[in-house]
Amino acid sequence: MPAPVNTFKQALQNSETVFGCWLSMGSANTTELMGTVGFDWLLVDGEHTPYDIGMLRQQLMALQAS
């Protein structure tokens, strides 16, 4: 089974502009919403926020469908 195409990496290799957002709100609901907006990438900031592993897990689960 071949690996899925990584469109983000392809865009970077083709020198295309990619848009993203830095998430530091700690809300799984907000994270899920941001996953549907159409950004090319999202960064869940686990260093500069008071997140614990449980909160990070909830946010990653909220992004699963996007």
PyMOL Python script that loads the backbone (N, CA, C, O; Angstrom):
from pymol import cmd

cmd.read_pdbstr("""\
ATOM      1  N   MET A   1       0.849  -1.170   0.000  1.00  0.00           N
ATOM      2  CA  MET A   1       0.000   0.000   0.000  1.00  0.00           C
ATOM      3  C   MET A   1       0.901   1.241   0.000  1.00  0.00           C
ATOM      4  O   MET A   1       1.716   1.406   0.907  1.00  0.00           O
ATOM      5  N   PRO A   2       0.765   2.105  -0.995  1.00  0.00           N
ATOM      6  CA  PRO A   2       1.620   3.300  -1.048  1.00  0.00           C
ATOM      7  C   PRO A   2       1.220   4.326   0.018  1.00  0.00           C
ATOM      8  O   PRO A   2       0.063   4.406   0.431  1.00  0.00           O
ATOM      9  N   ALA A   3       2.196   5.092   0.437  1.00  0.00           N
ATOM     10  CA  ALA A   3       1.939   6.150   1.422  1.00  0.00           C
ATOM     11  C   ALA A   3       1.100   7.252   0.768  1.00  0.00           C
ATOM     12  O   ALA A   3       1.249   7.508  -0.427  1.00  0.00           O
ATOM     13  N   PRO A   4       0.231   7.900   1.527  1.00  0.00           N
ATOM     14  CA  PRO A   4      -0.556   9.002   0.957  1.00  0.00           C
ATOM     15  C   PRO A   4       0.352  10.166   0.555  1.00  0.00           C
ATOM     16  O   PRO A   4       1.425  10.359   1.127  1.00  0.00           O
ATOM     17  N   VAL A   5      -0.092  10.927  -0.425  1.00  0.00           N
ATOM     18  CA  VAL A   5       0.669  12.084  -0.891  1.00  0.00           C
ATOM     19  C   VAL A   5       0.602  13.181   0.164  1.00  0.00           C
ATOM     20  O   VAL A   5      -0.483  13.516   0.641  1.00  0.00           O
ATOM     21  N   ASN A   6       1.742  13.737   0.529  1.00  0.00           N
ATOM     22  CA  ASN A   6       1.804  14.832   1.490  1.00  0.00           C
ATOM     23  C   ASN A   6       1.764  16.141   0.706  1.00  0.00           C
ATOM     24  O   ASN A   6       2.793  16.617   0.226  1.00  0.00           O
ATOM     25  N   THR A   7       0.565  16.722   0.580  1.00  0.00           N
ATOM     26  CA  THR A   7       0.388  17.931  -0.227  1.00  0.00           C
ATOM     27  C   THR A   7       1.114  19.129   0.368  1.00  0.00           C
ATOM     28  O   THR A   7       1.508  20.037  -0.363  1.00  0.00           O
ATOM     29  N   PHE A   8       1.296  19.142   1.688  1.00  0.00           N
ATOM     30  CA  PHE A   8       2.029  20.233   2.335  1.00  0.00           C
ATOM     31  C   PHE A   8       3.491  20.217   1.897  1.00  0.00           C
ATOM     32  O   PHE A   8       4.041  21.248   1.511  1.00  0.00           O
ATOM     33  N   LYS A   9       4.117  19.040   1.960  1.00  0.00           N
ATOM     34  CA  LYS A   9       5.509  18.926   1.529  1.00  0.00           C
ATOM     35  C   LYS A   9       5.658  19.259   0.048  1.00  0.00           C
ATOM     36  O   LYS A   9       6.630  19.899  -0.353  1.00  0.00           O
ATOM     37  N   GLN A  10       4.704  18.829  -0.754  1.00  0.00           N
ATOM     38  CA  GLN A  10       4.754  19.137  -2.185  1.00  0.00           C
ATOM     39  C   GLN A  10       4.710  20.635  -2.414  1.00  0.00           C
ATOM     40  O   GLN A  10       5.460  21.160  -3.237  1.00  0.00           O
ATOM     41  N   ALA A  11       3.836  21.330  -1.691  1.00  0.00           N
ATOM     42  CA  ALA A  11       3.719  22.784  -1.837  1.00  0.00           C
ATOM     43  C   ALA A  11       5.030  23.467  -1.466  1.00  0.00           C
ATOM     44  O   ALA A  11       5.463  24.390  -2.155  1.00  0.00           O
ATOM     45  N   LEU A  12       5.663  23.024  -0.388  1.00  0.00           N
ATOM     46  CA  LEU A  12       6.943  23.612   0.009  1.00  0.00           C
ATOM     47  C   LEU A  12       8.021  23.347  -1.040  1.00  0.00           C
ATOM     48  O   LEU A  12       8.811  24.235  -1.363  1.00  0.00           O
ATOM     49  N   GLN A  13       8.052  22.126  -1.568  1.00  0.00           N
ATOM     50  CA  GLN A  13       9.049  21.793  -2.585  1.00  0.00           C
ATOM     51  C   GLN A  13       8.843  22.602  -3.865  1.00  0.00           C
ATOM     52  O   GLN A  13       9.800  22.880  -4.588  1.00  0.00           O
ATOM     53  N   ASN A  14       7.590  22.980  -4.143  1.00  0.00           N
ATOM     54  CA  ASN A  14       7.277  23.757  -5.338  1.00  0.00           C
ATOM     55  C   ASN A  14       7.329  25.262  -5.078  1.00  0.00           C
ATOM     56  O   ASN A  14       6.910  26.052  -5.923  1.00  0.00           O
ATOM     57  N   SER A  15       7.840  25.660  -3.913  1.00  0.00           N
ATOM     58  CA  SER A  15       7.962  27.068  -3.513  1.00  0.00           C
ATOM     59  C   SER A  15       6.623  27.798  -3.502  1.00  0.00           C
ATOM     60  O   SER A  15       6.561  29.001  -3.756  1.00  0.00           O
ATOM     61  N   GLU A  16       5.573  27.076  -3.210  1.00  0.00           N
ATOM     62  CA  GLU A  16       4.249  27.688  -3.097  1.00  0.00           C
ATOM     63  C   GLU A  16       4.086  28.303  -1.704  1.00  0.00           C
ATOM     64  O   GLU A  16       4.730  27.873  -0.747  1.00  0.00           O
ATOM     65  N   THR A  17       3.238  29.292  -1.607  1.00  0.00           N
ATOM     66  CA  THR A  17       2.941  29.902  -0.312  1.00  0.00           C
ATOM     67  C   THR A  17       1.974  29.004   0.444  1.00  0.00           C
ATOM     68  O   THR A  17       0.970  28.555  -0.109  1.00  0.00           O
ATOM     69  N   VAL A  18       2.279  28.748   1.704  1.00  0.00           N
ATOM     70  CA  VAL A  18       1.384  27.975   2.559  1.00  0.00           C
ATOM     71  C   VAL A  18       0.978  28.852   3.743  1.00  0.00           C
ATOM     72  O   VAL A  18       1.759  29.677   4.217  1.00  0.00           O
ATOM     73  N   PHE A  19      -0.240  28.661   4.207  1.00  0.00           N
ATOM     74  CA  PHE A  19      -0.778  29.473   5.297  1.00  0.00           C
ATOM     75  C   PHE A  19      -1.082  28.582   6.489  1.00  0.00           C
ATOM     76  O   PHE A  19      -1.556  27.456   6.337  1.00  0.00           O
ATOM     77  N   GLY A  20      -0.802  29.103   7.673  1.00  0.00           N
ATOM     78  CA  GLY A  20      -1.052  28.331   8.872  1.00  0.00           C
ATOM     79  C   GLY A  20      -1.379  29.201  10.059  1.00  0.00           C
ATOM     80  O   GLY A  20      -1.484  30.423   9.956  1.00  0.00           O
ATOM     81  N   CYS A  21      -1.538  28.545  11.184  1.00  0.00           N
ATOM     82  CA  CYS A  21      -1.919  29.252  12.407  1.00  0.00           C
ATOM     83  C   CYS A  21      -1.283  28.567  13.610  1.00  0.00           C
ATOM     84  O   CYS A  21      -1.138  27.346  13.649  1.00  0.00           O
ATOM     85  N   TRP A  22      -0.911  29.373  14.575  1.00  0.00           N
ATOM     86  CA  TRP A  22      -0.304  28.930  15.836  1.00  0.00           C
ATOM     87  C   TRP A  22      -1.420  28.862  16.868  1.00  0.00           C
ATOM     88  O   TRP A  22      -2.028  29.886  17.180  1.00  0.00           O
ATOM     89  N   LEU A  23      -1.697  27.692  17.398  1.00  0.00           N
ATOM     90  CA  LEU A  23      -2.792  27.515  18.355  1.00  0.00           C
ATOM     91  C   LEU A  23      -2.260  27.495  19.780  1.00  0.00           C
ATOM     92  O   LEU A  23      -1.396  26.686  20.121  1.00  0.00           O
ATOM     93  N   SER A  24      -2.782  28.390  20.607  1.00  0.00           N
ATOM     94  CA  SER A  24      -2.349  28.423  22.007  1.00  0.00           C
ATOM     95  C   SER A  24      -3.513  28.721  22.948  1.00  0.00           C
ATOM     96  O   SER A  24      -3.300  29.199  24.063  1.00  0.00           O
ATOM     97  N   MET A  25      -4.724  28.448  22.517  1.00  0.00           N
ATOM     98  CA  MET A  25      -5.897  28.764  23.335  1.00  0.00           C
ATOM     99  C   MET A  25      -6.259  27.653  24.321  1.00  0.00           C
ATOM    100  O   MET A  25      -6.877  27.926  25.351  1.00  0.00           O
ATOM    101  N   GLY A  26      -5.889  26.417  24.026  1.00  0.00           N
ATOM    102  CA  GLY A  26      -6.168  25.325  24.947  1.00  0.00           C
ATOM    103  C   GLY A  26      -7.564  24.763  24.859  1.00  0.00           C
ATOM    104  O   GLY A  26      -7.964  23.967  25.709  1.00  0.00           O
ATOM    105  N   SER A  27      -8.316  25.159  23.849  1.00  0.00           N
ATOM    106  CA  SER A  27      -9.689  24.690  23.717  1.00  0.00           C
ATOM    107  C   SER A  27      -9.796  23.716  22.553  1.00  0.00           C
ATOM    108  O   SER A  27      -9.442  24.052  21.423  1.00  0.00           O
ATOM    109  N   ALA A  28     -10.281  22.518  22.824  1.00  0.00           N
ATOM    110  CA  ALA A  28     -10.469  21.536  21.755  1.00  0.00           C
ATOM    111  C   ALA A  28     -11.508  22.026  20.751  1.00  0.00           C
ATOM    112  O   ALA A  28     -11.397  21.742  19.558  1.00  0.00           O
ATOM    113  N   ASN A  29     -12.512  22.757  21.220  1.00  0.00           N
ATOM    114  CA  ASN A  29     -13.532  23.289  20.307  1.00  0.00           C
ATOM    115  C   ASN A  29     -12.923  24.278  19.323  1.00  0.00           C
ATOM    116  O   ASN A  29     -13.207  24.217  18.127  1.00  0.00           O
ATOM    117  N   THR A  30     -12.097  25.181  19.813  1.00  0.00           N
ATOM    118  CA  THR A  30     -11.438  26.149  18.941  1.00  0.00           C
ATOM    119  C   THR A  30     -10.492  25.438  17.980  1.00  0.00           C
ATOM    120  O   THR A  30     -10.413  25.794  16.805  1.00  0.00           O
ATOM    121  N   THR A  31      -9.781  24.443  18.473  1.00  0.00           N
ATOM    122  CA  THR A  31      -8.865  23.690  17.630  1.00  0.00           C
ATOM    123  C   THR A  31      -9.617  22.988  16.510  1.00  0.00           C
ATOM    124  O   THR A  31      -9.175  22.992  15.361  1.00  0.00           O
ATOM    125  N   GLU A  32     -10.748  22.387  16.842  1.00  0.00           N
ATOM    126  CA  GLU A  32     -11.555  21.717  15.822  1.00  0.00           C
ATOM    127  C   GLU A  32     -12.036  22.718  14.768  1.00  0.00           C
ATOM    128  O   GLU A  32     -11.994  22.432  13.571  1.00  0.00           O
ATOM    129  N   LEU A  33     -12.485  23.871  15.208  1.00  0.00           N
ATOM    130  CA  LEU A  33     -12.928  24.922  14.288  1.00  0.00           C
ATOM    131  C   LEU A  33     -11.790  25.350  13.372  1.00  0.00           C
ATOM    132  O   LEU A  33     -11.986  25.488  12.165  1.00  0.00           O
ATOM    133  N   MET A  34     -10.612  25.562  13.927  1.00  0.00           N
ATOM    134  CA  MET A  34      -9.468  25.993  13.129  1.00  0.00           C
ATOM    135  C   MET A  34      -9.077  24.928  12.102  1.00  0.00           C
ATOM    136  O   MET A  34      -8.564  25.255  11.031  1.00  0.00           O
ATOM    137  N   GLY A  35      -9.316  23.672  12.425  1.00  0.00           N
ATOM    138  CA  GLY A  35      -9.028  22.595  11.494  1.00  0.00           C
ATOM    139  C   GLY A  35      -9.917  22.603  10.272  1.00  0.00           C
ATOM    140  O   GLY A  35      -9.572  22.012   9.248  1.00  0.00           O
ATOM    141  N   THR A  36     -11.058  23.266  10.363  1.00  0.00           N
ATOM    142  CA  THR A  36     -11.991  23.308   9.237  1.00  0.00           C
ATOM    143  C   THR A  36     -11.859  24.567   8.389  1.00  0.00           C
ATOM    144  O   THR A  36     -12.507  24.674   7.348  1.00  0.00           O
ATOM    145  N   VAL A  37     -11.039  25.513   8.810  1.00  0.00           N
ATOM    146  CA  VAL A  37     -10.929  26.807   8.128  1.00  0.00           C
ATOM    147  C   VAL A  37     -10.226  26.701   6.778  1.00  0.00           C
ATOM    148  O   VAL A  37     -10.527  27.460   5.857  1.00  0.00           O
ATOM    149  N   GLY A  38      -9.292  25.763   6.662  1.00  0.00           N
ATOM    150  CA  GLY A  38      -8.587  25.605   5.401  1.00  0.00           C
ATOM    151  C   GLY A  38      -7.115  25.956   5.431  1.00  0.00           C
ATOM    152  O   GLY A  38      -6.487  26.092   4.381  1.00  0.00           O
ATOM    153  N   PHE A  39      -6.556  26.105   6.623  1.00  0.00           N
ATOM    154  CA  PHE A  39      -5.121  26.357   6.726  1.00  0.00           C
ATOM    155  C   PHE A  39      -4.341  25.155   6.188  1.00  0.00           C
ATOM    156  O   PHE A  39      -4.822  24.023   6.220  1.00  0.00           O
ATOM    157  N   ASP A  40      -3.143  25.419   5.699  1.00  0.00           N
ATOM    158  CA  ASP A  40      -2.274  24.344   5.243  1.00  0.00           C
ATOM    159  C   ASP A  40      -1.603  23.643   6.419  1.00  0.00           C
ATOM    160  O   ASP A  40      -1.267  22.462   6.327  1.00  0.00           O
ATOM    161  N   TRP A  41      -1.407  24.361   7.519  1.00  0.00           N
ATOM    162  CA  TRP A  41      -0.794  23.778   8.708  1.00  0.00           C
ATOM    163  C   TRP A  41      -1.320  24.462   9.958  1.00  0.00           C
ATOM    164  O   TRP A  41      -1.723  25.625   9.930  1.00  0.00           O
ATOM    165  N   LEU A  42      -1.309  23.726  11.042  1.00  0.00           N
ATOM    166  CA  LEU A  42      -1.623  24.256  12.368  1.00  0.00           C
ATOM    167  C   LEU A  42      -0.551  23.775  13.329  1.00  0.00           C
ATOM    168  O   LEU A  42      -0.120  22.624  13.258  1.00  0.00           O
ATOM    169  N   LEU A  43      -0.125  24.637  14.212  1.00  0.00           N
ATOM    170  CA  LEU A  43       0.844  24.273  15.227  1.00  0.00           C
ATOM    171  C   LEU A  43       0.168  24.383  16.587  1.00  0.00           C
ATOM    172  O   LEU A  43      -0.275  25.462  16.982  1.00  0.00           O
ATOM    173  N   VAL A  44       0.091  23.277  17.291  1.00  0.00           N
ATOM    174  CA  VAL A  44      -0.457  23.281  18.650  1.00  0.00           C
ATOM    175  C   VAL A  44       0.722  23.510  19.588  1.00  0.00           C
ATOM    176  O   VAL A  44       1.572  22.636  19.758  1.00  0.00           O
ATOM    177  N   ASP A  45       0.763  24.683  20.187  1.00  0.00           N
ATOM    178  CA  ASP A  45       1.896  25.092  21.009  1.00  0.00           C
ATOM    179  C   ASP A  45       1.837  24.428  22.380  1.00  0.00           C
ATOM    180  O   ASP A  45       0.986  24.765  23.203  1.00  0.00           O
ATOM    181  N   GLY A  46       2.729  23.500  22.617  1.00  0.00           N
ATOM    182  CA  GLY A  46       2.774  22.834  23.902  1.00  0.00           C
ATOM    183  C   GLY A  46       3.897  23.342  24.795  1.00  0.00           C
ATOM    184  O   GLY A  46       4.075  22.857  25.912  1.00  0.00           O
ATOM    185  N   GLU A  47       4.658  24.319  24.302  1.00  0.00           N
ATOM    186  CA  GLU A  47       5.786  24.829  25.087  1.00  0.00           C
ATOM    187  C   GLU A  47       5.460  26.130  25.801  1.00  0.00           C
ATOM    188  O   GLU A  47       5.866  26.321  26.947  1.00  0.00           O
ATOM    189  N   HIS A  48       4.746  27.013  25.155  1.00  0.00           N
ATOM    190  CA  HIS A  48       4.500  28.347  25.708  1.00  0.00           C
ATOM    191  C   HIS A  48       3.098  28.490  26.297  1.00  0.00           C
ATOM    192  O   HIS A  48       2.602  29.605  26.458  1.00  0.00           O
ATOM    193  N   THR A  49       2.469  27.383  26.614  1.00  0.00           N
ATOM    194  CA  THR A  49       1.117  27.374  27.168  1.00  0.00           C
ATOM    195  C   THR A  49       1.073  26.412  28.348  1.00  0.00           C
ATOM    196  O   THR A  49       1.961  25.571  28.486  1.00  0.00           O
ATOM    197  N   PRO A  50       0.071  26.516  29.190  1.00  0.00           N
ATOM    198  CA  PRO A  50      -0.005  25.629  30.359  1.00  0.00           C
ATOM    199  C   PRO A  50      -0.670  24.290  30.048  1.00  0.00           C
ATOM    200  O   PRO A  50      -1.345  23.734  30.914  1.00  0.00           O
ATOM    201  N   TYR A  51      -0.498  23.758  28.839  1.00  0.00           N
ATOM    202  CA  TYR A  51      -1.118  22.481  28.465  1.00  0.00           C
ATOM    203  C   TYR A  51      -0.471  21.327  29.215  1.00  0.00           C
ATOM    204  O   TYR A  51       0.703  21.373  29.582  1.00  0.00           O
ATOM    205  N   ASP A  52      -1.260  20.311  29.426  1.00  0.00           N
ATOM    206  CA  ASP A  52      -0.716  19.038  29.884  1.00  0.00           C
ATOM    207  C   ASP A  52      -0.987  18.021  28.772  1.00  0.00           C
ATOM    208  O   ASP A  52      -1.609  18.353  27.763  1.00  0.00           O
ATOM    209  N   ILE A  53      -0.533  16.816  28.953  1.00  0.00           N
ATOM    210  CA  ILE A  53      -0.675  15.792  27.919  1.00  0.00           C
ATOM    211  C   ILE A  53      -2.146  15.557  27.569  1.00  0.00           C
ATOM    212  O   ILE A  53      -2.484  15.352  26.404  1.00  0.00           O
ATOM    213  N   GLY A  54      -3.010  15.586  28.570  1.00  0.00           N
ATOM    214  CA  GLY A  54      -4.442  15.383  28.329  1.00  0.00           C
ATOM    215  C   GLY A  54      -5.033  16.449  27.424  1.00  0.00           C
ATOM    216  O   GLY A  54      -5.826  16.141  26.533  1.00  0.00           O
ATOM    217  N   MET A  55      -4.655  17.700  27.646  1.00  0.00           N
ATOM    218  CA  MET A  55      -5.168  18.798  26.809  1.00  0.00           C
ATOM    219  C   MET A  55      -4.629  18.688  25.387  1.00  0.00           C
ATOM    220  O   MET A  55      -5.363  18.910  24.425  1.00  0.00           O
ATOM    221  N   LEU A  56      -3.354  18.348  25.253  1.00  0.00           N
ATOM    222  CA  LEU A  56      -2.782  18.171  23.916  1.00  0.00           C
ATOM    223  C   LEU A  56      -3.473  17.023  23.179  1.00  0.00           C
ATOM    224  O   LEU A  56      -3.754  17.119  21.984  1.00  0.00           O
ATOM    225  N   ARG A  57      -3.737  15.960  23.891  1.00  0.00           N
ATOM    226  CA  ARG A  57      -4.435  14.810  23.291  1.00  0.00           C
ATOM    227  C   ARG A  57      -5.816  15.218  22.803  1.00  0.00           C
ATOM    228  O   ARG A  57      -6.210  14.844  21.698  1.00  0.00           O
ATOM    229  N   GLN A  58      -6.560  15.976  23.601  1.00  0.00           N
ATOM    230  CA  GLN A  58      -7.892  16.429  23.195  1.00  0.00           C
ATOM    231  C   GLN A  58      -7.821  17.278  21.935  1.00  0.00           C
ATOM    232  O   GLN A  58      -8.666  17.153  21.048  1.00  0.00           O
ATOM    233  N   GLN A  59      -6.814  18.139  21.856  1.00  0.00           N
ATOM    234  CA  GLN A  59      -6.690  18.996  20.682  1.00  0.00           C
ATOM    235  C   GLN A  59      -6.338  18.186  19.439  1.00  0.00           C
ATOM    236  O   GLN A  59      -6.876  18.434  18.360  1.00  0.00           O
ATOM    237  N   LEU A  60      -5.442  17.225  19.587  1.00  0.00           N
ATOM    238  CA  LEU A  60      -5.085  16.389  18.436  1.00  0.00           C
ATOM    239  C   LEU A  60      -6.270  15.530  18.006  1.00  0.00           C
ATOM    240  O   LEU A  60      -6.460  15.301  16.811  1.00  0.00           O
ATOM    241  N   MET A  61      -7.053  15.060  18.942  1.00  0.00           N
ATOM    242  CA  MET A  61      -8.260  14.309  18.598  1.00  0.00           C
ATOM    243  C   MET A  61      -9.260  15.195  17.871  1.00  0.00           C
ATOM    244  O   MET A  61      -9.949  14.737  16.959  1.00  0.00           O
ATOM    245  N   ALA A  62      -9.344  16.459  18.270  1.00  0.00           N
ATOM    246  CA  ALA A  62     -10.265  17.396  17.610  1.00  0.00           C
ATOM    247  C   ALA A  62      -9.855  17.667  16.175  1.00  0.00           C
ATOM    248  O   ALA A  62     -10.694  18.021  15.347  1.00  0.00           O
ATOM    249  N   LEU A  63      -8.573  17.504  15.869  1.00  0.00           N
ATOM    250  CA  LEU A  63      -8.070  17.730  14.504  1.00  0.00           C
ATOM    251  C   LEU A  63      -8.120  16.471  13.644  1.00  0.00           C
ATOM    252  O   LEU A  63      -7.826  16.535  12.450  1.00  0.00           O
ATOM    253  N   GLN A  64      -8.479  15.347  14.215  1.00  0.00           N
ATOM    254  CA  GLN A  64      -8.400  14.080  13.501  1.00  0.00           C
ATOM    255  C   GLN A  64      -9.174  14.093  12.182  1.00  0.00           C
ATOM    256  O   GLN A  64      -8.693  13.539  11.194  1.00  0.00           O
ATOM    257  N   ALA A  65     -10.336  14.696  12.140  1.00  0.00           N
ATOM    258  CA  ALA A  65     -11.158  14.690  10.913  1.00  0.00           C
ATOM    259  C   ALA A  65     -10.645  15.660   9.862  1.00  0.00           C
ATOM    260  O   ALA A  65     -11.023  15.570   8.693  1.00  0.00           O
ATOM    261  N   SER A  66      -9.784  16.590  10.271  1.00  0.00           N
ATOM    262  CA  SER A  66      -9.317  17.590   9.298  1.00  0.00           C
ATOM    263  C   SER A  66      -7.892  17.341   8.910  1.00  0.00           C
ATOM    264  O   SER A  66      -7.334  18.083   8.102  1.00  0.00           O
TER     265      SER A  66
END
""", "prot")
cmd.dss("prot")
cmd.show_as("cartoon", "prot")
cmd.util.cbc("prot")
cmd.orient("prot")
